[in-house]
Each structure stands twice: as C-alpha cells, then as structure tokens.
C-alpha cells in the first residue's frame, strides 16, 4: 500500500515536471510563432508596399524578443526541437534577426522612392527567410518547405 502511494506521488511529480518545464513552454513558443504568422498574414500588403505603421513595427520587435524568451524557457530545446520538428536554435536566432531587420526597414523615414522600392525588395526577401527559418507561413501565396 505504502509503495503504491509513493509510486503515485512520484509519477505525479515527474509528470508535472515534464508538463511545466517542457510541454507548456513549447506550446507558448508555438503560439508566439503563430502570432508572427498571423501578423504577417494580416499586414501582408503593408509589408510588401513598405507602408507599415509604428504599432505594427513595434509588434514585430516584441514578437521577435518573445520568441527568444520563450525558447530560453524550454529545457533541452535542441532535443525537443528535433523530435517535434521545430526550428533549430540557430534558425530561431536567425529568424529573429530577420524580424528585427524587417522592423528597421519599414521605418517611413525615406522619401526617396527608389530607396523605398529597394527596401520593399529587401523586406520581401527577409520575409521569405523568416518563413523558412521559423517554419511558419507568412504569405498567402507561398508554402514553406519542411
């Protein structure tokens, strides 16, 4: 009887450990990646036309930092990333770097039409890199490769 109680408590503690320190942070990271996808799909024309407002720009920066913060909370991320087919640690960092670059490129301080057009091309290329690195869909006309 006593052994059964100890086994039950041990299983409960181990399951809570796995749930709180591994599974819940993974779900939170996936939700944040979903928010990035949602933002880019919702504001796709603004990004492509280099016509993003300050709130959207700040949201890109916020989501970029949240991805890295959520990744830090996951114990043994590299192992679980392979098992669950999530982006590798280096791809997460590079994806966030691309998000930060996009947030910089969409600043509306350039009145030169040629320079804005150049930024538009750069923004689109960085969006494709974000999609590939973070394994998310951020445009309606492309499928990401896994």
Long-range contacts (C-beta under 8 A, 24 or more apart in sequence): 21-75, 22-74, 22-75, 22-76, 22-80, 25-70, 25-73, 25-74, 26-74, 26-80, 26-84, 26-86, 28-70, 28-73, 29-67, 29-70, 29-71, 29-73, 29-74, 29-86, 30-86, 32-63, 32-66, 32-67, 32-70, 33-67, 33-134, 33-135, 33-136, 34-136, 35-63, 35-66, 36-63, 36-67, 36-99, 36-130, 36-134, 36-136, 36-138, 37-136, 37-137, 37-138, 39-63, 40-127, 40-130, 40-138, 40-139, 41-137, 41-138, 41-139, 41-140, 44-138, 44-139, 44-140, 47-102, 47-106, 47-123, 47-124, 47-127, 48-120, 48-123, 48-124, 49-120, 50-105, 50-106, 50-108, 50-116, 50-117, 50-119, 50-120, 50-123, 51-108, 52-106, 52-108, 56-106, 57-103, 57-106, 57-107, 58-103, 60-99, 60-100, 60-102, 60-103, 60-106, 61-99, 61-100, 61-103, 63-99, 64-96, 64-99, 64-100, 64-103, 65-96, 67-92, 67-95, 67-96, 67-99, 67-134, 68-92, 68-93, 68-96, 85-135, 85-146, 86-135, 87-133, 87-134, 87-135, 91-133, 91-134, 91-135, 92-133, 92-134, 94-129, 94-133, 95-129, 95-130, 95-133, 95-134, 98-126, 98-127, 98-129, 98-130, 98-133, 99-130, 101-126, 102-126, 102-127, 102-130
